[in-house]
Amino acid sequence: MRDIKWVEGHIEIAPPKKPKKLTATRFASVLGLNPWCTDFEIWCAVTRTWEKPFEDTIYTAAGKAIEPEQIQYMRDSYGMDDLIAPADVWGEGYFSKTYGNFYSHPVFGGMWDALLVDGDWDGSAEGLVGHTEAVLEFKTTKRAEDWAEDVPEYYALQAALYAWLLDCDNVIMVASFLEEGDYDDPGQYVPSAKNTATFEFAI
């Protein structure tokens, strides 16, 4: 247990030698835009004081299963031949190779879902800065009503941070809208124009 002190109505703790980075999800929470997490929870996580263990749900499992299909859908339906996934940069097992962080920034970090790169990209992670034309973030949801007007601000901010870190101005959000039964076997889900929408914005 870390040395924590209660001093005059507030908590004091010595900063860790290596605080956790502010990923896009944490960043949104700090700004009060994440309805499922508080800024205090993020403070606890970043200072390595306490963090709720991650547990897969039917929703996170569906996202993991469907995301590769969404990437292929964008390649096939939108002609994005230069669309790359993390495995195209770091190979299989990229999470363990990067420790869940694709950026060298001292404060911000995280993992993008896919990138549209230009023809001058050299294939390296470092070369992505300045050669990324658009950041793509993929979402799955059964709450289509949340997307009726536009991208939920919480999700837009996540993608915008990743674009900023790559010196990129363009974001494409891809949302697939699932029915309750799709969560039973997400591996059978096929993205199409009927169940998947794209939203573009610039930062």
C-alpha distance (Angstrom), angle and dihedral (degrees) to the residues before:
residue distance angle dihedral
M1 . . .
R2 3.80 . .
D3 3.82 119.8 .
I4 3.81 103.6 -96.2
K5 3.79 123.9 177.5
W6 3.79 130.5 -164.7
V7 3.82 105.4 -142.8
E8 3.81 123.5 178.3
G9 3.77 96.1 -34.0
H10 3.79 99.5 -36.9
I11 3.77 140.6 78.8
E12 3.78 121.9 -109.0
I13 3.78 123.5 -165.4
A14 3.78 132.2 167.8
P15 3.81 108.5 -110.3
P16 3.80 113.2 -109.6
K17 3.78 118.0 -110.7
K18 3.79 88.7 -115.3
P19 3.83 113.8 26.4
K20 3.78 117.4 -162.4
K21 3.78 115.3 -99.3
L22 3.77 124.5 -106.7
T23 3.78 103.0 -108.0
A24 3.79 119.0 -166.3
T25 3.81 91.5 -95.7
R26 3.80 91.8 50.5
F27 3.81 91.3 44.4
A28 3.81 91.3 55.5
S29 3.79 89.6 49.3
V30 3.80 92.4 51.6
L31 3.80 88.1 55.7
G32 3.82 91.0 50.7
L33 3.81 94.1 -112.4
N34 3.81 99.7 116.2
P35 3.81 110.2 88.6
W36 3.81 91.0 -166.0
C37 3.81 99.6 52.2
T38 3.81 138.4 38.7
D39 3.78 130.0 -135.3
F40 3.82 88.5 -117.9
E41 3.81 90.5 58.2
I42 3.79 88.0 54.0
W43 3.80 91.5 49.2
C44 3.80 88.2 54.0
A45 3.80 91.3 49.0
V46 3.82 96.9 45.5
T47 3.82 92.4 47.9
R48 3.82 88.9 46.3
T49 3.80 89.4 -123.3
W50 3.80 96.1 127.2
E51 3.79 137.9 -24.7
K52 3.76 130.8 -175.3
P53 3.81 109.2 -115.1
F54 3.80 113.6 -109.4
E55 3.79 114.3 -111.1
D56 3.78 124.3 -174.7
T57 3.79 116.6 -122.8
I58 3.78 130.8 -171.2
Y59 3.80 86.7 -95.8
T60 3.81 97.3 52.7
A61 3.82 90.3 42.5
A62 3.81 90.0 53.0
G63 3.79 91.2 49.9
K64 3.80 92.2 52.2
A65 3.80 92.6 47.5
I66 3.80 96.4 46.2
E67 3.83 101.3 39.8
P68 3.84 95.3 80.5
E69 3.81 88.3 51.5
Q70 3.80 90.3 50.3
I71 3.80 90.7 51.8
Q72 3.80 91.0 51.0
Y73 3.80 90.1 46.1
M74 3.81 90.4 56.9
R75 3.80 91.1 47.9
D76 3.80 93.1 49.6
S77 3.80 102.0 36.2
Y78 3.80 100.4 36.0
G79 3.80 99.8 33.4
M80 3.80 92.9 -118.9
D81 3.78 97.5 160.8
D82 3.82 90.6 158.4
L83 3.81 93.5 55.9
I84 3.80 111.4 124.1
A85 3.80 132.6 -168.1
P86 3.83 125.7 -152.4
A87 3.81 91.3 -97.6
D88 3.82 88.8 60.2
V89 3.81 88.5 63.0
W90 3.81 105.1 33.4
G91 3.81 102.1 17.1
E92 3.79 127.4 -128.2
G93 3.78 115.0 -25.5
Y94 3.80 90.1 33.5
F95 3.80 92.6 154.2
S96 3.80 93.6 63.4
K97 3.81 91.2 41.5
T98 3.80 93.6 53.6
Y99 3.82 98.8 30.2
G100 3.80 87.2 -125.7
N101 3.79 95.0 -59.3
F102 3.81 127.3 103.6
Y103 3.83 97.9 179.2
S104 3.80 136.1 78.6
H105 3.82 95.0 -152.3
P106 3.84 111.2 127.9
V107 3.83 94.7 -131.7
F108 3.81 110.4 19.1
G109 3.79 127.7 56.4
G110 3.77 145.9 139.9
M111 3.78 140.8 126.2
W112 3.79 127.6 -71.7
D113 3.81 119.5 -146.1
A114 3.82 99.9 -139.6
L115 3.79 140.1 -19.8
L116 3.77 135.4 -149.0
V117 3.81 105.6 -140.7
D118 3.78 133.0 -169.8
G119 3.78 126.3 -117.5
D120 3.82 93.1 -98.2
W121 3.81 95.3 63.1
D122 3.81 107.9 123.2
G123 3.81 96.5 -150.4
S124 3.81 95.5 -106.0
A125 3.79 128.9 116.5
E126 3.80 90.5 -124.2
G127 3.79 90.5 52.0
L128 3.79 92.0 60.8
V129 3.81 91.2 78.4
G130 3.79 106.5 90.3
H131 3.80 93.6 7.0
T132 3.80 99.2 70.0
E133 3.80 112.4 103.7
A134 3.81 96.7 -175.8
V135 3.79 140.5 0.1
L136 3.79 114.8 -135.8
E137 3.77 121.6 -156.6
F138 3.79 120.4 -171.3
K139 3.78 125.4 -151.0
T140 3.78 135.5 178.8
T141 3.79 121.1 -159.1
K142 3.76 143.9 157.4
R143 3.82 89.8 -151.6
A144 3.80 100.6 85.2
E145 3.81 88.6 161.4
D146 3.82 89.8 70.2
W147 3.81 88.3 63.2
A148 3.82 97.8 42.6
E149 3.80 95.2 103.7
D150 3.80 101.7 26.6
V151 3.82 143.5 -51.1
P152 3.82 110.4 -40.8
E153 3.80 106.6 -103.1
Y154 3.79 91.9 -123.8
Y155 3.81 91.7 60.0
A156 3.81 95.0 39.7
L157 3.80 90.1 55.3
Q158 3.79 91.7 52.8
A159 3.79 92.8 54.9
A160 3.81 92.6 41.7
L161 3.81 91.5 56.6
Y162 3.79 91.7 51.7
A163 3.81 90.7 48.4
W164 3.81 91.4 49.6
L165 3.80 91.1 51.7
L166 3.81 89.0 54.0
D167 3.81 94.2 46.7
C168 3.80 88.4 -115.7
D169 3.81 127.4 140.9
N170 3.80 102.1 -162.4
V171 3.79 132.4 77.4
I172 3.79 129.3 -175.9
M173 3.80 116.4 -167.1
V174 3.80 115.4 -161.5
A175 3.79 116.7 -163.5
S176 3.79 125.0 -174.6
F177 3.78 115.3 -162.3
L178 3.78 113.7 -142.9
E179 3.77 133.0 -161.3
E180 3.79 119.8 -137.0
G181 3.81 91.6 -101.4
D182 3.80 92.4 55.7
Y183 3.80 89.3 71.8
D184 3.81 90.8 62.8
D185 3.80 92.3 65.8
P186 3.83 110.6 6.2
G187 3.79 90.8 169.6
Q188 3.80 88.0 74.7
Y189 3.81 94.3 54.9
V190 3.80 114.7 115.9
P191 3.82 117.0 -164.5
S192 3.80 113.7 -135.5
A193 3.79 140.7 157.3
K194 3.81 87.4 -89.1
N195 3.80 97.1 58.7
T196 3.80 105.1 21.7
A197 3.81 130.2 65.7
T198 3.79 133.1 -173.2
F199 3.78 126.7 -145.2
E200 3.80 122.1 -167.9
F201 3.79 128.4 -164.5
A202 3.78 139.4 157.8
I203 3.79 128.5 -130.5
